[in-house]
Amino acid sequence: MSTSVSQGSSRFLSQRAITQLQFDNRNIRNLPVEENLSKKSRQVPNAIFSLAEPTPVVKPVLVAASANVLAGLLGLEPPHNSAEEDVLAEYFGGNKIIPGSRPAAHCYCGHQFGNFAGQLGDGATMYLGEVINPVTQKRWELQVKGAGKTPYSRTADGRKVLRSSVREFLCSEAMHHLGVPTTRAGTCVTSSTTVERDPMYDGGVIDEQCTIVSRIASNFFRFGSFEIFKGRDALGDYDGRAGPSAGNEALRKQLLDHILLYYPGIQSDASTTPYEAVYKEIVRRTAYLAAKWQCVGFVHGVLNTDNMSLMGLTIDYGPYGFMEHFDPQYVPNGSDTSARYSYQEQPAICKWNLGKLAEALGPLVRPAVVESVLNQYDDIYEHYYQSLMGAKFGFVTPEVDTSLALGTLLSKKRVNDELSPPAVPTGLLSKQDYLVVKVFFETLATTGGDFTDSFVALTEYVEAMSGGDESAENNNNTAQKITPVDPAALRAQLLDKLVSRCASPSSMVQSMRRKLKIHKLSMHPGQIEQLFAILQTATPAQLSHMFNGAPVDAIREEVSSEKRKLDLLMSASAAVKKYETTTPGAKSAIDRAAWSAWCETYTAHLAELCLTAENYAHRASIMRAQNPTFVLRSWLAQDAIALAEKSADYSGVRTLLQMLEQPYTPEYSTFLHEQSTLSCRIGTQNDSCGDDGLAELQRKYMGPSPEWADSLICTCSS
């Protein structure tokens, strides 16, 4: 039997068996824990954790595991055969308790889609403890997600299913290897135990396999961890909810003191307290995280305050999506009916959530300091974003100290650690650089260009313009004028590649119909327009009076949400009518004209910046480190999930994991050839052999997305 463990890390020192992990459970030692082991849902006041017990599953089996995480972070010996896999599945599936661990569930609250939801907590996740790496001595919190009910499960069953667990497992690792700060995933364990789920919330209830993912991070504290102290607003929340520990100022301070332990290098000064300095650092890390998301085309899908990490990590992978055909209004989550968490809204939503975190910190941070720090968010984000995005176009001069400007971002070799943000870059793009980027995204949107593949095309163009002279970048004496074989031919190749990755008319129709299916109005369009107009002129007192004393922020959010949906639906409806009558040839001609104009501008601008082969080679190396060849497209994940669900065949999951561990690889011919040969040797069904098999795998993993992918919708059902 072939191992299901990714071989991304070949050798690690001092690896141990799972029963020998060294735990030091500081979180539950330092913070109050409710020791009632009852699984009955309840409010839990004045506690940060509640003790919990995993519920065993029938016949746990290891779907896949990451050696990078197991060995590199935990110092755990990865399994090498089926017997060792079975042992790992028993422990990480919740059937056996790891010696030294102490399962518990974290109590937190959250603002969900703009409204305070009260107590939420770990309804399906359990803290197992904190493992000390035997080599680095670094502390890692270990969790299992989907291991059964806790006091915070509410009406749910505490379980997660195969499709959602595979998605979380794969994306956790994909984001790390892309260089995006993230929680990690060590194992994915499924079972014969089933639960009922309604994946699309349409009454189509089905039985799905209970599946458990092990997650690892320095900690899993969230913005919502402090919202347990939230009291009712003066006017009363819409639903009248408050946090379970409202008014417990001593516990609020105790929790923030504990968070300070994770920021040992934090610097305060005469004008700021340590608490305010930590808040400032969280703002910086969050701005960096948002910029990284935008630059790889990642949309989280559920940016509630309970899904925002105090460490600046991507956390809780649910109905996320990587952008395919570019659409700034892209929403992967079928439950996000107002497009609150769309691609273009993510940076602003992160800022809104930071505001809610400041409110939750209460008297521990001064309002004037919070206002000053939050006012810096947009500028910090913009500096990170422009630095990162500029690198994707090659807009970095050779004279710039890139290690200072971009930090770990230029490293193709991702380390087994949480990636801390580099210092905020001091410079911004030039006006001409910025204009080229702006028009690129406008063209990408109007043509439905593929986000990832379009940047790959730019990278390949700049590499070709360097003449393929790898030594040029390292030769400080290189100053000759470049003489590429045919600049016009290379520009034509770039144009062809960009046009080839544009959406067809039928794909555009599918994408627009997907929008129409997700976004539903709660009011008549005329009423929405009228209320939105009132919103622009009415005073807060007038608004509150008109809506029977409801909080003004809630009024503004609800009306603005409906207006956002209305505008989106009108635009989508118009696009459907347009593309239903557009032929593929006509759209291709329009796309070519649009991209031709942009290519002329881009290549001419680069020519002004790049006077030598060294210039092009330097920029190409930066672009190669910033523009991934491969990302976790939703349809690829769905394809692997379907194979796992229908045939208990986890090869698709494992292949994706191996590819996602090397996203900046220029091409995967060698790897895919090995996969094709393996499929032939073990007789995997539906796979061809030889050149035909290799071509099939290349089309599947590296070719254009199939049109059925345009209508895929994920939901919060998990």
C-alpha positions in Angstrom: 0.0 0.0 0.0 1.4 3.4 -0.9 1.7 5.9 1.9 -0.9 8.6 2.2 1.7 11.0 3.7 3.0 13.9 1.7 6.8 13.6 1.3 7.4 17.3 1.2 9.9 17.0 4.1 12.2 14.0 3.8 14.2 14.0 7.1 13.5 15.5 10.5 15.5 15.0 13.7 14.2 13.6 16.9 10.9 12.3 15.5 8.7 10.5 18.0 5.7 8.3 18.1 2.4 9.9 18.8 2.3 8.5 22.4 5.6 10.3 23.1 4.6 13.8 22.2 5.7 16.4 24.8 2.7 18.5 25.9 2.8 21.6 28.0 -0.8 22.9 28.1 -0.3 26.5 29.1 -3.6 27.8 27.7 -5.7 25.7 30.1 -3.2 26.1 32.9 -3.3 29.9 32.8 -6.9 30.5 32.0 -10.2 29.5 33.7 -11.6 26.2 32.5 -15.2 24.9 33.1 -14.7 21.3 34.3 -18.2 20.1 33.6 -17.8 17.3 31.0 -21.5 17.3 30.0 -22.0 17.7 26.2 -25.3 19.6 26.8 -25.3 22.9 25.0 -25.3 25.8 27.5 -24.0 29.3 28.2 -20.6 29.2 29.8 -19.9 32.3 31.9 -16.5 33.3 33.3 -14.5 30.7 31.5 -12.3 30.6 28.5 -12.4 26.8 28.0 -14.7 23.9 28.8 -13.3 20.4 29.2 -14.5 18.1 26.4 -14.3 14.5 25.3 -14.0 13.3 21.7 -16.7 11.0 20.5 -15.3 7.9 18.8 -16.1 7.0 15.2 -16.5 3.6 13.5 -13.5 2.4 11.4 -11.4 5.5 11.2 -9.1 5.6 8.1 -6.4 8.1 7.2 -7.3 10.0 4.0 -4.0 12.0 3.9 -1.3 13.5 6.1 1.3 16.2 5.8 4.8 15.2 6.8 5.7 18.9 6.7 3.4 19.4 9.7 3.6 16.1 11.6 7.4 15.9 11.6 8.4 19.6 11.0 6.1 21.1 13.6 5.2 18.4 16.1 8.3 16.3 15.8 6.0 13.3 15.1 7.2 10.3 13.1 5.0 10.1 9.9 3.4 6.7 9.2 5.3 4.5 6.7 2.8 1.6 6.3 -0.9 0.8 6.7 -0.5 -0.4 10.3 1.1 3.0 11.3 -1.6 4.8 9.4 -4.3 2.9 11.4 -2.6 4.0 14.7 -2.5 7.6 13.6 -6.2 7.4 12.5 -7.2 6.1 15.9 -5.6 9.0 17.8 -6.4 11.8 15.3 -9.9 10.4 14.7 -10.7 10.9 18.4 -11.0 7.2 19.3 -7.9 7.3 21.6 -6.7 10.2 23.7 -3.0 11.1 23.1 -1.1 10.8 26.4 -0.5 14.3 27.9 -3.3 15.9 26.0 -6.3 17.4 27.7 -9.3 18.0 25.3 -11.2 21.2 25.8 -13.4 23.6 23.8 -12.8 27.3 23.6 -15.6 29.8 24.5 -15.9 32.8 22.1 -18.5 35.0 20.5 -18.7 36.7 17.2 -20.3 39.2 14.8 -21.7 37.1 11.9 -22.5 38.9 8.7 -22.5 42.2 10.6 -24.7 41.2 13.6 -23.6 40.1 17.0 -24.5 36.4 17.4 -23.7 35.9 21.1 -21.9 32.9 22.4 -20.6 30.6 19.7 -17.5 28.7 20.7 -15.8 25.5 19.5 -18.9 23.6 18.6 -17.1 20.9 16.6 -13.4 21.6 17.5 -11.4 20.5 20.5 -8.1 21.8 21.8 -5.9 18.8 22.6 -3.0 20.7 24.1 0.2 22.4 23.2 3.1 20.3 21.8 6.7 21.3 22.3 8.8 20.6 19.2 11.8 18.6 20.4 14.3 20.4 18.1 13.1 24.0 18.0 11.3 24.0 21.4 8.5 26.0 19.7 5.1 25.6 21.1 2.2 24.4 18.8 -1.4 24.1 19.7 -2.9 20.9 18.4 -6.7 20.6 17.7 -9.1 18.1 16.2 -12.1 19.4 14.2 -15.2 17.3 13.8 -14.6 15.1 16.9 -18.0 15.4 18.4 -20.3 17.5 20.6 -19.1 20.2 23.1 -21.0 22.6 25.3 -20.9 25.0 22.3 -22.4 22.7 19.7 -25.9 24.4 20.1 -28.3 22.4 17.9 -25.5 20.8 15.8 -23.9 17.4 16.3 -20.2 18.4 16.6 -19.3 16.6 13.4 -17.7 17.6 10.1 -18.0 15.7 6.9 -15.6 14.4 4.2 -16.1 17.2 1.7 -15.6 20.1 4.1 -12.7 18.4 5.9 -10.8 17.7 2.7 -11.2 21.3 1.7 -9.9 22.6 5.0 -7.0 20.1 5.1 -5.9 20.9 1.5 -6.3 24.7 1.8 -4.5 25.0 5.1 -1.4 23.5 3.4 -1.9 25.3 0.1 -1.9 28.7 1.8 1.2 27.9 3.8 3.2 27.0 0.7 1.9 30.0 -1.1 3.5 32.1 1.7 0.2 33.2 3.2 0.0 33.2 7.1 -2.3 30.3 8.0 -3.1 27.7 10.5 -1.9 24.2 9.4 -3.4 20.8 8.9 -1.6 17.6 9.9 -4.1 14.8 9.1 -7.5 14.1 7.6 -9.3 11.1 9.0 -12.6 9.8 7.7 -14.8 7.0 9.0 -17.9 4.8 8.5 -19.9 6.9 10.9 -22.4 9.1 9.1 -24.4 12.2 9.8 -27.2 13.9 7.9 -26.5 17.1 6.0 -28.3 19.4 3.6 -25.3 20.7 1.6 -27.2 23.3 -0.4 -29.9 24.2 2.2 -32.5 23.2 -0.3 -34.1 20.2 1.5 -31.7 17.7 -0.2 -30.7 15.9 3.0 -28.0 13.2 2.5 -25.9 10.9 4.7 -22.2 11.9 4.8 -19.1 10.4 6.4 -17.9 11.9 9.7 -14.4 13.2 9.1 -11.8 14.8 11.5 -9.0 17.2 10.6 -6.1 17.9 13.0 -5.1 21.5 13.0 -1.9 23.2 14.3 -1.1 26.8 15.0 0.7 28.8 17.7 -2.8 29.4 19.0 -6.4 29.6 17.8 -7.5 32.7 19.8 -9.8 34.9 17.7 -11.2 38.4 17.7 -14.3 36.8 19.1 -12.4 35.4 22.0 -12.8 38.9 23.6 -16.4 39.3 22.6 -17.5 37.1 25.4 -17.1 40.3 27.5 -19.5 42.3 25.3 -22.5 43.8 27.0 -25.7 44.9 25.5 -25.5 48.2 23.7 -27.2 51.3 25.2 -30.0 51.0 22.6 -30.0 47.2 22.8 -28.6 44.9 20.2 -31.0 43.8 17.4 -31.4 40.5 19.1 -30.7 41.6 22.7 -27.6 39.3 23.0 -24.6 39.8 25.3 -21.5 37.8 25.8 -21.5 35.1 28.6 -18.8 36.9 30.6 -20.1 40.5 30.1 -18.7 42.7 32.9 -15.9 40.4 34.0 -13.1 43.0 33.7 -10.6 40.9 35.6 -11.0 38.0 33.2 -10.7 40.3 30.2 -7.4 41.6 31.5 -6.3 38.0 32.3 -7.0 36.9 28.8 -5.1 39.8 27.2 -2.2 39.2 29.5 -2.1 35.7 28.2 -2.2 36.8 24.6 0.9 39.0 25.4 2.8 35.8 25.9 2.5 35.1 22.1 4.0 38.6 21.4 7.3 38.4 23.4 9.0 41.0 21.2 6.2 43.6 21.4 7.5 47.1 22.0 5.5 49.7 23.9 6.6 53.3 24.6 5.6 56.3 26.6 2.6 56.9 24.4 1.2 53.4 24.3 0.7 50.6 26.8 1.6 47.0 26.0 -2.0 46.2 25.4 -2.2 49.0 22.8 1.0 47.9 21.2 -0.4 44.4 20.8 -3.5 45.8 19.2 -1.4 47.9 16.8 0.6 44.7 15.8 -2.7 42.8 15.2 -3.8 45.6 12.9 -0.5 45.4 11.0 -0.7 41.7 10.7 -4.3 41.8 9.6 -3.5 44.4 6.9 -0.7 42.2 5.6 -2.9 39.1 5.6 -5.6 40.9 3.6 -3.0 42.1 1.1 -1.7 38.5 0.7 -5.2 37.2 0.1 -5.9 39.7 -2.6 -2.6 38.9 -4.4 -3.2 35.2 -4.7 -6.9 35.6 -5.5 -8.2 34.0 -2.3 -11.6 34.7 -0.9 -12.3 33.5 2.6 -16.0 33.5 2.4 -17.0 33.9 6.1 -15.0 36.8 7.6 -17.0 37.0 10.8 -15.1 38.2 13.9 -15.0 34.7 15.2 -13.0 33.7 12.1 -10.3 36.3 12.5 -7.1 35.3 14.2 -5.3 37.3 16.9 -2.1 36.2 15.3 -2.9 37.4 11.8 -3.4 33.9 10.4 -6.0 32.6 7.9 -8.3 30.5 10.1 -11.4 28.3 9.7 -11.5 27.2 6.0 -15.2 26.8 5.1 -16.8 28.0 1.8 -13.6 29.7 0.5 -12.5 30.0 -3.1 -9.6 30.9 -5.2 -10.5 33.3 -8.0 -10.7 31.7 -11.5 -12.3 34.0 -14.0 -11.7 37.3 -12.4 -14.7 39.1 -10.9 -14.1 41.7 -8.1 -17.6 40.8 -6.7 -16.7 37.1 -6.6 -18.4 35.3 -3.6 -17.6 31.6 -3.1 -20.1 31.2 -0.2 -23.7 30.5 -1.3 -24.8 31.7 2.2 -23.3 35.2 1.6 -26.5 36.6 -0.1 -25.4 40.2 0.2 -21.8 39.8 -1.1 -20.6 41.2 2.2 -17.5 39.1 2.0 -16.7 39.3 -1.7 -13.1 39.6 -3.0 -13.3 43.4 -3.3 -14.8 43.9 0.2 -12.2 41.8 2.1 -9.8 44.5 3.1 -12.5 46.8 4.3 -14.2 44.0 6.2 -11.0 43.2 8.0 -10.8 46.8 9.1 -14.4 46.6 10.3 -13.6 43.5 12.3 -10.6 45.2 13.8 -12.9 47.9 15.0 -15.1 45.3 16.7 -12.0 43.8 18.3 -11.1 47.2 19.8 -14.6 47.5 21.2 -14.2 44.0 22.7 -11.0 45.0 24.4 -12.9 47.7 26.1 -11.1 49.9 28.7 -7.8 48.1 28.1 -7.2 50.2 25.1 -7.9 54.0 24.9 -10.3 55.2 22.3 -7.9 57.9 21.0 -5.2 55.3 20.5 -7.6 52.9 18.8 -8.8 55.6 16.4 -5.2 56.6 15.6 -4.2 52.9 14.9 -7.3 52.1 12.9 -6.7 55.3 10.8 -3.3 53.8 9.8 -4.8 50.5 8.6 -5.7 51.7 5.0 -2.2 53.1 4.5 -0.5 50.0 5.9 -2.6 47.7 3.7 -2.0 49.8 0.6 1.8 49.7 1.1 1.8 45.9 1.5 -0.7 45.5 -1.3 1.2 47.7 -3.8 4.5 46.1 -2.9 3.2 42.6 -3.3 1.1 43.3 -6.4 3.9 45.3 -8.0 6.2 42.3 -7.7 3.6 40.1 -9.6 4.1 42.5 -12.6 7.9 42.8 -12.1 7.6 46.4 -11.0 10.7 46.2 -8.7 14.0 47.8 -9.7 17.2 45.7 -9.4 18.6 48.4 -7.0 15.8 47.9 -4.4 16.9 45.8 -1.5 14.2 43.2 -2.0 15.0 41.3 1.2 14.2 44.4 3.1 11.2 45.4 1.0 9.6 42.0 0.7 11.1 39.9 3.4 10.2 36.2 3.2 7.9 36.8 0.2 10.7 36.3 -2.3 11.7 32.9 -0.9 10.4 29.9 -2.9 11.4 27.7 0.0 8.6 28.0 2.7 9.8 27.3 6.2 7.9 25.2 8.8 6.8 28.2 10.8 4.1 30.8 10.9 5.2 33.4 8.4 5.5 36.8 10.2 4.9 39.9 8.1 7.9 41.8 6.9 8.3 45.4 7.8 5.8 47.7 6.1 7.3 48.8 2.8 8.1 52.5 2.6 7.4 53.0 -1.1 4.4 52.8 -3.4 4.1 52.0 -7.1 4.9 54.8 -9.5 1.9 56.5 -11.2 2.6 54.6 -14.4 3.1 51.3 -12.6 -0.2 51.9 -10.8 -2.1 52.7 -14.0 -0.8 49.6 -15.7 -2.0 47.5 -12.7 -5.4 49.2 -12.6 -6.1 48.7 -16.3 -4.9 45.1 -16.1 -7.6 44.3 -13.5 -10.2 46.3 -15.5 -9.4 44.2 -18.6 -9.3 41.0 -16.5 -12.8 41.7 -15.2 -14.4 42.6 -18.6 -12.9 39.6 -20.4 -13.3 37.1 -17.5 -9.6 36.3 -17.6 -8.2 33.6 -15.3 -6.5 35.2 -12.3 -3.7 32.7 -11.7 -2.9 31.8 -15.3 -2.8 35.5 -16.5 0.0 36.2 -14.0 1.8 33.1 -15.1 1.6 34.5 -18.7 3.2 37.7 -17.5 6.0 35.8 -15.8 6.7 33.7 -18.9 6.9 36.8 -21.0 9.4 38.6 -18.8 11.5 35.4 -18.5 11.6 35.1 -22.3 12.6 38.8 -22.6 15.6 38.0 -20.4 16.8 35.8 -23.1 16.8 32.8 -20.8 20.2 33.8 -19.5 20.1 32.6 -15.9 23.6 33.9 -15.3 22.6 37.5 -16.2 20.9 38.1 -12.8 24.1 37.1 -10.9 26.5 39.0 -13.2 27.0 42.4 -11.8 29.0 43.5 -14.8 26.2 42.7 -17.3 25.3 45.9 -19.0 24.7 44.9 -22.6 21.6 46.0 -24.4 19.1 43.1 -24.6 18.6 41.7 -28.0 15.8 39.1 -27.7 15.2 37.1 -30.8 11.9 38.8 -31.6 10.2 41.2 -29.0 7.1 41.5 -31.2 6.8 37.7 -31.4 7.1 37.4 -27.6 4.4 40.1 -27.2 2.2 38.2 -29.5 2.7 35.0 -27.5 1.7 36.9 -24.3 -1.4 38.2 -26.0 -2.4 34.7 -27.2 -1.9 33.3 -23.7 -4.0 36.0 -22.1 -6.8 35.6 -24.6 -6.8 31.8 -24.3 -7.5 32.1 -20.6 -10.6 34.4 -21.0 -14.0 33.1 -20.2 -16.2 31.9 -23.1 -19.7 33.5 -23.5 -21.3 30.4 -21.9 -18.9 30.5 -19.0 -19.8 34.2 -18.4 -23.5 33.3 -18.5 -22.9 30.4 -16.0 -21.0 32.8 -13.6 -23.7 35.4 -13.8 -26.5 32.9 -13.2 -24.5 31.6 -10.2 -24.7 35.2 -8.8 -28.5 35.3 -9.5 -28.9 32.1 -7.6 -26.9 33.2 -4.5 -28.1 36.8 -4.0 -31.7 37.1 -3.1 -33.5 40.4 -2.1 -35.4 40.7 1.1 -37.3 43.8 -0.1 -38.9 45.1 -3.2 -36.4 46.9 -5.4 -38.3 50.2 -5.3 -38.3 50.1 -1.5 -34.6 49.4 -1.4 -33.9 52.5 -3.6 -36.1 54.6 -1.4 -34.6 53.5 1.9 -31.1 53.9 0.5 -31.8 57.5 -0.6 -33.1 58.3 2.9 -30.0 56.8 4.4 -27.9 59.4 2.6 -29.7 62.4 4.2 -31.3 61.3 7.4 -29.6 62.0 10.8 -28.9 59.1 13.2 -31.8 60.2 15.4 -34.2 60.3 12.5 -33.1 56.8 11.3 -33.5 55.4 14.8 -37.0 56.9 15.1 -38.1 55.6 11.7 -37.1 52.1 12.7 -38.5 52.0 16.2 -35.3 52.6 18.0 -33.2 50.0 16.3 -29.4 50.7 16.4 -28.3 53.0 13.6 -25.4 50.8 12.6 -27.7 47.9 12.1 -30.1 49.9 10.0 -27.3 51.2 7.8 -25.8 47.7 7.4 -29.2 46.1 6.4 -30.2 48.8 3.9 -26.7 49.0 2.4 -26.6 45.2 2.1 -29.9 45.2 0.2 -28.6 47.9 -2.1 -25.4 46.0 -2.7 -27.4 43.0 -3.7 -29.8 44.9 -5.9 -26.9 46.5 -7.8 -25.2 43.2 -8.2 -28.3 41.5 -9.4 -29.1 44.2 -12.0 -25.5 44.0 -13.3 -25.6 40.2 -13.5 -29.0 40.2 -15.3 -27.7 42.6 -17.9 -24.6 40.4 -18.4 -26.7 37.3 -18.9 -28.7 39.0 -21.7 -25.5 40.3 -23.3 -23.5 37.0 -23.3 -26.5 34.8 -24.3 -26.4 36.6 -27.7 -22.6 36.8 -28.0 -20.8 34.2 -30.1 -17.4 32.7 -29.0 -15.7 34.3 -32.0 -17.2 37.7 -31.3 -16.1 37.6 -27.6 -12.7 36.4 -28.5 -12.2 39.3 -30.9 -13.3 41.8 -28.3 -11.1 40.2 -25.7 -8.1 40.3 -28.1 -8.6 44.0 -28.8 -8.8 44.8 -25.1 -5.7 42.7 -24.2 -3.8 44.0 -27.2 -4.0 47.5 -26.0 -2.9 46.6 -22.5 0.0 44.4 -23.7 1.3 47.3 -25.8 1.3 49.6 -22.7 2.8 46.9 -20.4 5.6 45.8 -22.6 6.5 49.4 -23.6 6.6 50.3 -19.9 8.8 47.3 -19.0 11.1 48.2 -21.9 11.6 51.7 -20.4 12.5 50.1 -17.0 14.6 47.2 -18.3 17.6 48.3 -20.2 19.6 45.1 -19.8 19.1 41.3 -19.7 20.0 41.6 -16.0 17.0 43.9 -15.5 14.5 41.4 -17.0 16.1 38.4 -15.3 15.9 40.1 -11.9 12.3 41.0 -12.4 11.5 37.5 -13.7 12.9 35.9 -10.6 10.7 38.1 -8.4 7.7 37.3 -10.5 8.3 33.6 -10.4 8.4 33.7 -6.6 5.1 35.7 -6.5 3.0 34.2 -9.2 2.0 30.6 -8.5 1.6 28.1 -11.3 -0.9 26.1 -9.3 -3.7 26.9 -6.8 -6.5 25.0 -5.2 -9.3 25.6 -7.6 -12.7 24.6 -6.2 -13.5 22.2 -9.1 -10.2 20.3 -8.5 -11.0 19.9 -4.8 -14.5 18.8 -5.7 -13.2 16.3 -8.2 -10.9 14.7 -5.5 -13.8 14.8 -3.0 -16.2 13.0 -5.4 -13.6 10.3 -5.9 -13.1 9.9 -2.2 -16.8 9.8 -1.4 -17.8 7.4 -4.2 -14.9 5.0 -4.3 -13.0 5.5 -1.0 -10.1 6.4 -3.3 -8.0 9.1 -1.7 -5.4 9.4 -4.5 -6.9 12.6 -5.8 -6.5 14.3 -2.4 -2.9 13.1 -2.0 -2.0 14.2 -5.5 -3.4 17.6 -4.9 -1.5 17.9 -1.6 1.8 17.1 -3.3 1.1 19.7 -6.0 0.0 22.3 -3.6 3.2 21.9 -1.6 5.1 23.2 -4.6 2.8 25.9 -6.1 5.6 28.0 -7.7 7.0 25.1 -9.8 7.1 26.3 -13.4 5.7 23.1 -14.7 4.7 19.7 -13.3 5.6 17.4 -16.2 8.0 15.2 -14.2 5.6 14.8 -11.2 2.5 14.2 -13.4 4.5 11.6 -15.4 5.3 9.8 -12.2 1.6 9.9 -11.3 0.6 8.5 -14.7 3.1 5.7 -14.4 1.9 4.8 -10.9 -1.7 4.8 -12.1 -0.8 2.3 -14.8 1.2 0.1 -12.5 -1.6 -0.2 -9.9 -4.4 -0.4 -12.4 -6.3 2.7 -11.3 -9.5 2.9 -13.3 -10.3 5.6 -15.8 -6.6 6.4 -16.3 -4.7 6.0 -19.5 -1.1 5.0 -19.7 2.0 6.4 -21.4 1.8 9.7 -23.2 -2.0 9.6 -23.3 -2.1 9.3 -19.5 0.3 12.1 -19.0 -1.6 14.4 -21.4 -4.8 13.6 -19.6 -3.3 14.6 -16.2 -1.8 17.7 -17.7 -5.2 18.8 -19.1 -6.8 18.0 -15.8 -4.5 19.8 -13.4 -2.9 22.5 -15.6 -5.4 23.1 -18.4 -8.4 25.5 -18.4 -11.2 25.0 -15.9 -14.2 23.0 -17.2 -17.4 25.1 -17.7 -19.2 23.2 -15.0 -16.8 24.8 -12.5 -18.4 28.2 -13.2 -21.6 27.1 -11.4 -20.1 25.5 -8.3 -21.4 26.9 -5.0 -20.1 26.1 -1.6 -22.1 26.8 1.6 -21.5 26.9 5.3 -22.9 23.3 5.6 -20.1 21.2 6.9 
